[in-house]
Amino acid sequence: MTVNEWYQAQQLGAPYWLYVAWDPLTHDAEPVRIQDPAAKPDHAKREVFASWFYLIPAEAID
């Protein structure tokens, strides 16, 4: 989940549903519905830091 999705799940609670497709490239992949994922056991949650950015040198803008 993205940070925004996690915050939304925390705010909305039971009305929030997460849909996950395990092995989506297989012919029999089916979505799994998870209601209120923020309320699931906290021990299973782990935070992952990922950052994507672009560095553009000043001389490239001129």
Secondary structure, DSSP 4 states (H G I P E B T S, - for coil): --HHHHHHHHHH-TT-EEEEESSTTSTT--EEEEESGGGS-GGG-------------HHHH-
